[in-house]
């Protein structure tokens, strides 16, 4: 999962941030988390790229719908929905304890036609083969997961795993790894809507940086820090991040870049 299921409750309950801004921040963090972890699973041949890309047709469509609905539904509804998803995720994990691979099943004609089968290496079990089952049901559940992701900004990894593990009967390792690969794409589909609506505040890290410097006794980051790793997805982010991190006064980030 992408961590959004922890980010949103933490921002709203611990820091008192408005849930819509928390959702926007969570979507951005989910993209980063998925991007960082997905490569390792792909390298280890656990992620099923074909299943993931097929199901993304449902999740991205649902995410756009969810992000659009988030602007009109009440904050109370979002809080209730978040609580239900958190509870559901906990129950799901408990009920799946001890099950690593689903029972063997025959290859359906849909799975054969779309080549939604494969295998992955396991140190204990060797090469484990699998095939997707109940594909229409899994696709429909992925659409629901996409809507929830767009509404709550949590990536909906728990719901995606449910669709792949519970409905499509894929092994838990494949479900989890493929879900991790998908959540970044799902979040990216709705991130633009939140950004355009003003629910993603790129300057939100300013207070966090200031608090960190205070605890560390740093008064002039530009002079006291030797280096800093800054992610720059777009060119206009760089001066903004420099200002957020205290390397430049507001509106002066471009000068640091120029110098």
N, C-alpha and C positions, 0 to 999 in steps of 0.2 A: 504494500500500500504506500501511498505517497506522503503520509504524515498529516494531511489536511484534517483528518478526523481528530487529531490532537491540537493542531494549530488553531482552529476556529474556537473550540471551547476554551483554550488557554487565553486567547486574545480577548474573548468576551467576558469570561468569568474572572480571570485573574487581573486583567489590565483595564477592564471596563470599556473596551473599544466597541463602537457600534457594529452590530453583526454584519451589516452590508460591507463596511470597510474591512472587517475581519475576513469575510468571504473573498473579497478582492485580493487581499494580501495572501490568503491561503492558496488561491489559484496560481499565483506567481510562484510560490514556494513549491507547489506540487510539480510544476513544470521542471523546476531545477532538480528536485529530488528524483523524479523519474529519469531525467536525462543522465544523471550521475550513476544510477544503479542499473539501468537497463542494459548498458553495454556489457557488463560482466555476465549477466544471464544469457545474452545472445552468444557471447564467446564460449560459454560452457554448454551450448546447445540445449538449454532448458526452455528458453522462450520459443514458442511456436509462432513464427512471424506470419505465416499464412492465416492461421486462425485469428491472430491479433488484427491484421489488416482487414480481414473480412468483417469482424465484429465492430471495428472502428466506424464502419458505415452507419451503424445504429447509434453508437455512443456519441459521435460528434454531432449527429443530427439532434439527438436528445439534449446534448449540452447547450446547443444554440437556443433551443426552445426553453430550457431551464433558465439560462442566463437572461433571456428576455422576460420570462415570468417573474424573476426575482425583483424586478423593478416595480411590480404592481401588487405583489402579495405582501401581506403585513409582516412586520418583524416578529410578531408573536407566532405566526405560522411557521416561520423559519426556525425559531427556537424549538417548537414542538417537533418539527420534522427532524431537526438535528438530534434531539433526544431519542426519538424512535430509531433512527439509524444507528446511533451509538449502542442502544440496547440490543438491537437486532444483530449487530456485529459481534457483540459479546456472546450471545446465544449461539450464533453460527459457529464460532471458534470452539465452544465447549462441545457441541454436538459432533464435531468432526475430529475430536481427539482420537488418536490411534489409527486413523485411516490414512494410509499413504497412497495407495493406488485403488481405484474402483474395481469392481468385479469385471472380469473379461466379458466383452460383448461383441457381437458380429458387426462387421463394417456395413453401415447403411448405404443405400444407393446415393444419397445426397453427399455423405462424407466421401464416398469414392469418386463421385463426379467432381466435387470441389477440392479433392485431395486434402481433406481436413483430418489427416492422421499423421502419425510420426512416431518417433522414439527419442529417448533421452538417456544419457549414461547415469548410472547410479552405482556408487562404490559397493553397496551391499547387495543390490538386486541385479547388477549387471545392466544390460541394455533393456530398458523398459519400453514396450510398444503400447500404443493407445490409439483410439479413434473417437472422434466426436460423435455424440449421440444427441437425439432430440434437438437438432440444430435450429428449427424454427422457434422453439421455446426459448432457447438460449439467446437467439437474436432479439426476440421481444424483450427479454429481461435486460439485455444490454441497452436497449433504448430507454428503459426505465432508469437504469443506472446512470445513463447520460443526462437525463433530466434532473435527477437528484444531484449529480455532480455540478451541473450548471446553476442549480438553486443554492447549493451549500458550499461550493468551492472546495470539496473534500476529495475529489478524484474518484470517489465511490469505489475504491478498491475492494472493499468488503462485498459490495453487491456484484461486482464483476467476477470475483472469485466464486460467489454463490452460483452465478449463471454458468460458469465454466465447470466448476467442480460438482455442483449439485444437479444442474439441469443437463449439461452436456457431458457429464461424467468423465472429465479429464482428470489426470492425476493432480494432486494438490500442488506439487512442485511446478508443474507446467502451468496450472491455473494462476498461481501466485506470480511467477516470473512473467507470464504473458500479460497479466493485469498490470504489473509494474511498467511494462513497455507501453501499454495503452493509455495509462492515466495521464501521461504528459500530453499526448495528442488530444485527448478529451478535454483537458484543462485549457490547452491552447485554443481550442475551438471557441470557448466562451470568454477567454481572457480579453480579447479585443472588445467585446461588448461591455465588460466591466470597466475597461480602461477608457473607452469612449464616453461612458456615462459618468466618469469621475469617481468611481468606487475603488479604483486602485491609486493610492497615493505614493508615488515613487519617493517622496521625501519622508516617509514614515520612519525610516531608520535613523533620522537625525537625533531624536531623543535617546534611542538605544545607544548610539555611539557616544553621545555626551555623558550618559550615565557610566558607560564602560571606562571612558577616559578619567572620569572623576574617581572611580574606585581604584584605578591603576596609578593615580597621581600624575597623569599626563595633562599638561596645560597648553602645549603648542604641538599638536600632532604632526604638522608639516615639518617641524624641526627635530622633534624627538623620535619619530618613527623612521626607520631606514627604508622600509618598503611596505607596500600594501597590495594585496590581490583584489582587484576590482573587476567584476563581471560587467562587460559592456555589450549588451545585446543590440543596442542601436547607438549611433554616434552621439545623439543628444543626451543619452544617459550619462556619459562620462563626466561632463561638468557638474551634473546634478549629484552624482555619487560623490564627487570630490567635495562638494559643499555639504552633503549629508554627513560625511565622515570627518568634517571639521578641518579639511585641508585648505579650504578657501571660504571667505565670507559669502553670504548669499548674493548671487548675481555675479560672482567673481571667479567661478570655476573655470571659465574659458581662459582666464589669464594664466592660471597654473598650467594648463595644457600648452598654451603658447610659449611659456617660459621653459 
